[in-house]
């Protein structure tokens, strides 16, 4: 199937977290039209079963394929760990499929060096051991120490960040002995860049705090350029924002990220 350079890029997550990836893609590829799907009816994905996440992901992929997307970015670590291989097989040549895990693993493996690296993420991502497996296979010199931080994503979805509540929760998690003496920290949830500055304040002296948004955007740019799929039209693209349930937090966050009024379209995955 021949993909069209004028076609949009689809991005999905369970809620607002994937907007950090969408914003980075918009900054790196300002000519591209984005269609973002926030599965707000089923957030957070981090406490869902693998089978449930796979079912949600297939449904969302169908929506994005129906809209003619040339690429689909799984802007969620939980969905990337649970559903990426299934989606690759399901979508085949209908669109480029990217996750947020492989670009981060490659970047850390090539750039960080022989270091003790920490990782925080949802229960689903951490319990899958997908980062550990990939580092052990590709970059065994990386010593990875992972900690599930299940309160962070729902806290962020409810708008509790950059305040006293988030400060106390973040400090409690980062004080866990599992993260002692790390020299870099991977934010293995796309919600976490929203609290990146708070996390950085915890570490004195400073350490590298790594989020995947810019890394994923750069790899997507490379993949589209390689296949001559960069949009050539310089007219401002009209982004679309779909949600499976209306939430005030999503609308306000999207408007902050994209600096414009956002009209949400309701698209339930099941009637």
C-alpha positions in Angstrom: 0.0 0.0 0.0 1.5 3.4 -1.0 1.3 5.9 1.7 0.7 9.6 1.0 3.0 12.3 2.2 0.0 14.6 2.7 -1.7 12.2 5.1 -1.8 12.9 8.8 0.1 11.4 11.7 -1.9 9.6 14.3 -0.8 9.6 18.0 -2.6 7.9 20.9 -2.4 7.6 24.6 -4.8 6.9 27.5 -5.0 10.6 28.3 -3.0 13.8 28.4 0.4 12.2 28.8 0.8 11.5 25.1 0.4 15.3 24.5 4.0 15.6 25.5 4.9 13.5 22.5 2.5 15.2 20.3 3.9 18.6 21.2 7.4 17.4 20.5 6.3 16.0 17.1 4.6 19.3 16.3 7.7 21.2 17.2 9.9 18.9 15.1 7.5 18.6 12.1 5.4 21.8 12.1 4.0 21.1 8.6 2.5 17.8 9.6 -1.2 17.4 10.5 -1.7 15.5 13.8 -4.7 13.4 14.8 -4.5 12.7 18.6 -6.6 10.1 20.3 -6.9 10.3 24.1 -8.6 7.2 25.4 -9.9 9.1 28.4 -12.7 6.6 29.1 -10.1 3.9 30.0 -7.3 5.8 31.6 -4.9 5.0 33.1 -3.6 2.1 31.0 -0.9 1.4 33.6 -3.3 -0.7 35.8 -5.0 -2.5 32.9 -4.4 -6.1 31.8 -2.3 -6.7 28.6 -5.4 -8.1 26.9 -7.4 -5.0 27.7 -4.7 -2.6 26.4 -4.4 -4.6 23.2 -8.1 -4.4 22.6 -8.1 -0.6 23.2 -5.1 -0.2 20.9 -6.6 -2.1 18.0 -9.8 -0.1 18.3 -7.9 3.2 18.3 -5.7 2.0 15.4 -8.8 1.3 13.3 -10.0 4.9 14.0 -6.7 6.4 12.9 -6.4 4.2 9.9 -9.9 5.2 8.8 -8.7 8.8 8.9 -5.9 7.8 6.5 -2.9 8.2 8.9 0.5 7.5 7.3 2.1 6.9 10.7 0.7 5.8 14.1 2.7 6.7 17.2 1.9 4.8 20.4 2.6 7.6 22.8 2.2 5.5 25.9 4.8 3.2 27.5 2.1 0.8 28.8 0.5 0.4 25.4 4.0 0.2 23.8 4.9 -2.7 26.0 1.6 -4.5 25.7 0.5 -3.8 22.1 3.3 -2.7 19.8 4.1 -6.0 18.3 0.4 -6.8 17.9 -0.2 -3.5 16.2 2.7 -3.9 13.8 1.3 -7.3 12.7 -2.2 -5.9 12.5 -1.4 -2.7 10.6 1.3 -4.1 8.4 2.0 -1.8 5.5 -1.1 0.5 6.1 1.0 2.9 8.2 4.4 3.3 9.9 4.1 2.2 13.5 6.3 3.6 16.3 6.5 3.1 20.0 8.1 5.2 22.7 10.3 2.5 24.2 12.7 1.5 21.4 13.9 5.0 20.6 14.6 5.7 24.3 16.5 2.4 24.7 18.6 3.1 21.7 19.4 6.7 22.8 20.3 5.7 26.3 22.4 2.7 25.1 24.4 4.9 22.7 24.6 8.1 24.7 24.6 7.5 28.4 27.6 5.1 28.7 28.4 2.6 31.5 26.1 4.0 34.2 23.6 2.9 36.8 20.3 4.1 35.3 17.0 4.4 37.1 13.5 4.0 35.6 10.1 5.0 36.9 6.9 4.1 35.2 3.5 2.5 35.6 3.0 -1.0 37.1 2.2 -2.4 33.6 5.5 -1.0 32.1 7.7 -2.0 35.0 6.2 -5.4 35.5 6.6 -6.2 31.8 10.4 -5.9 32.2 10.5 -4.8 28.6 13.1 -2.1 29.2 15.3 -4.5 31.2 15.0 -7.2 28.5 15.9 -4.8 25.7 18.9 -3.3 27.6 20.1 -6.8 28.6 19.9 -7.8 24.9 21.2 -4.7 23.2 23.2 -2.8 25.8 24.3 -5.1 28.7 26.6 -2.4 30.0 23.6 -0.5 31.3 22.7 -1.4 34.9 18.9 -0.7 35.1 16.9 -0.2 38.3 13.2 0.1 37.8 10.5 1.4 40.2 6.7 1.3 39.7 5.2 4.7 40.5 1.4 4.1 40.0 0.1 7.3 41.7 1.9 9.7 39.3 -0.1 9.3 36.1 -3.6 9.6 37.7 -2.3 12.5 39.8 -1.1 14.3 36.7 -4.4 13.6 34.9 -6.3 15.2 37.8 -4.1 18.3 37.5 -2.0 17.8 40.6 1.5 18.7 39.5 3.9 21.5 40.3 2.3 21.8 43.8 2.7 20.6 47.3 0.8 17.4 46.7 2.9 16.3 43.7 6.1 17.4 45.5 5.4 15.1 48.5 4.4 12.1 46.3 7.4 12.5 44.0 9.9 12.9 46.9 8.4 9.7 48.5 8.9 7.7 45.3 12.4 9.0 44.4 13.6 8.3 48.0 13.1 4.5 47.4 16.3 2.5 47.9 15.8 1.0 44.4 16.9 4.3 43.0 19.9 5.0 45.2 23.0 6.2 43.5 21.6 6.3 40.0 23.4 8.6 37.5 20.4 9.0 35.1 16.7 8.5 35.3 14.3 7.3 32.5 10.8 8.7 32.7 9.0 5.6 31.3 5.6 7.2 31.1 4.7 10.0 28.8 2.8 11.8 31.6 6.0 12.3 33.5 7.6 15.2 31.5 4.9 17.3 33.1 6.6 16.8 36.4 10.2 16.7 35.0 11.2 19.9 36.6 10.0 18.7 40.0 11.9 15.4 39.6 15.1 17.3 38.6 14.9 19.4 41.8 15.1 16.2 43.8 18.5 15.3 42.6 21.4 17.3 44.0 23.9 17.1 42.4 21.8 17.0 39.2 21.5 13.8 37.1 20.2 13.3 33.6 16.4 13.0 33.6 15.3 11.6 30.3 12.0 11.7 28.6 11.2 10.2 25.3 9.2 12.9 23.6 12.0 14.7 21.7 13.8 11.4 20.9 10.6 9.9 19.4 9.9 13.0 17.4 13.4 12.9 15.9 13.1 9.2 15.0 9.7 9.8 13.4 11.2 12.7 11.3 13.9 10.3 10.2 11.5 7.5 9.3 9.2 9.9 7.3 12.1 11.5 5.5 13.6 8.1 4.6 10.3 7.1 2.8 9.7 10.5 1.3 6.6 11.0 3.4 7.2 14.5 4.8 4.3 16.8 4.1 5.3 19.4 1.5 2.2 21.7 1.9 3.3 24.7 4.0 -0.3 25.8 4.8 -0.8 25.5 8.5 -2.1 22.0 9.3 -5.4 21.6 11.2 -4.9 19.2 14.0 -7.7 17.0 15.4 -8.2 15.9 19.0 -10.4 12.8 19.6 -11.3 11.5 23.0 -13.3 8.5 24.1 -14.8 10.6 27.0 -14.9 14.3 27.7 -12.6 15.5 30.5 -11.9 19.1 31.5 -8.3 18.3 32.2 -7.7 17.0 28.7 -9.1 20.0 27.0 -7.2 22.5 29.1 -3.9 20.6 28.8 -4.3 20.3 25.0 -4.8 24.1 24.7 -1.7 24.8 26.9 0.5 22.5 24.7 -0.7 23.8 21.4 -1.3 27.4 22.4 -4.7 27.6 20.8 -8.3 26.8 21.3 -8.9 23.0 20.9 -12.2 21.5 19.9 -12.5 17.9 21.2 -14.3 15.3 19.1 -16.0 12.5 21.0 -15.3 9.1 19.6 -16.4 6.2 21.8 -14.5 2.9 21.1 -17.6 0.9 21.9 -21.2 2.0 21.5 
